[in-house]
């Protein structure tokens, strides 16, 4: 799972930062809402990496 997370870490953090900054200004500088959204997106990134690793294991089973 951590290999998948490390692969996408940089691009995902840039995307999350852009979305959170846009929401911050779109919502009238509501920092609490932007911070909540930031945390939600970080948790989503971790769960997405877990899901991708599981799919990868299912699609590419180890050859015995």
N, C-alpha and C positions, 0 to 999 in steps of 0.2 A: 504494500500500500504506500509506503513512504517513497519508494522509487517513483511511482506515478505522481505523487504529490510534488516531489522535487522537480520532475520534468515540467510541470505546468505552473510551478510556483510564481515565477517572474511575470509571465503574461497574465496570470489570474490576479495577482496583486495590483498590477497596473489597471486592469479592467475594473476591479472592485473600487480602487481609488477614484477612477473617473466617474463611476456611477454615484459614489457617495458624495463627491464634491458637487456633482450636478444636482443631486437631491438636496444637499445642504442649501444651495442657493435657490432652487426651485420652491422649497418649502419655507422660504423667508428666514433663512439662517437658523433653523431649528436644529441645534446641535444634538439634542437628546434623541430626536428621531433619526438623524443621520448616524449617530453612534449605534443605535439599536439595529439599524439596517446594516451597518458595517459588521457587527457581530454576527448577525444572521447570515450574511454572505460568507463570512469566514467559516462558520460551521457548515454551510452548504458546500464550500470548497473541500473540506475534509471528508464529508460524506460522499461527495462526488468522486474523490480519489479512491475511497474504499469501494464504491460501486464499480468503478472502472477496473480496479485490480481484480475484483471478483469475476467480472465479465471476461477479463483477459485469461484468468485461470480456467474458466469454463470453456472458452473457445480454443485454447491452446493447452490441452492436457499434457502432462509429462509423458514422454515416450518411455515405455518400460523396455 
